[in-house]
Amino acid sequence: MADCCTDIRTKLSDDNLTHTQSPLKENRTYTPRKPKTCVSDVTEPGWPPTAEGFADFLRESELTRYHEAGHAVAYYIYRFKPKRITGPLAEHDRRTTAFFSSRPGLLMTPVARERAQDYAVTVIAGIAAESKIADVPMAELRRTSGLDDYEIVYRVIDQLMYNQGFENKPDVFAARLNLLEARAVTMMNQPLVWSAVESVAEELLDSCGDLERGELVSAIERGLGL
């Protein structure tokens, strides 16, 4: 597959992704509770850590819960059927993204192209949720905790731009990414959506980071008021 936009992935700036110049901010009602200490944590080498290390562990755990909750809620909203969350991994039903494997992944139909963009939004949604709870700009997370997620997003944009002729340019690549990020940010700023994210994050806190489909969907729907 032709790829004209490799450089843009490593040189993305706040100039061509303007909405990421400031962090997401919103009044928050979530108050972190003292989490359970899971058996898996106790048996790890070096546990328990120092007081400072424990505080870092709690903060990192909270950010991970919100990141994965963001993915899961977005999967639900865009009908990618959230399957489970296991630690730092939110999964969806892979049958809902089978269109990526057809012809082979050329996204030839309007429906496939639309669904591919929706899926890219769900991938960015985890970073958007983490940005919101951490009060850290998306641009910073793009190069740190969101690095793997953004590699997926870049591949989706590559597929969307394949055979697009004169539009297959770095500026168009950046504009597409900017739009996908704006959609994810807007979704996370919706009060009902954020309520669902908080609901999942709290369930993850109580379950030491793992949720199966039934519990996960129940937490999402409870947050959405369904």
Buried (B, 14 or more C-beta within 10 A) or exposed (E): EEEBBEEBBEEBEEEBBEBBEEBBEEEEEBEBEEBEEBEEBEEEEEEEEEEEEEEEBEEEBBBBBBBBBBBBBBBBBBEBBBBBBEBBEBBBBEEBBEBBEEEEBBBEEEEBBEBBBBBBBBBBBBBBBBBBBBEBBBBBBBEEBBEEBBEBBBBBBBBBBBEEEEEBBBEBBBBBBBBBBBBBBEBBBEEEBBBBBBBBBBBBBEBBBBBEBEBBBBBBEBBBEE
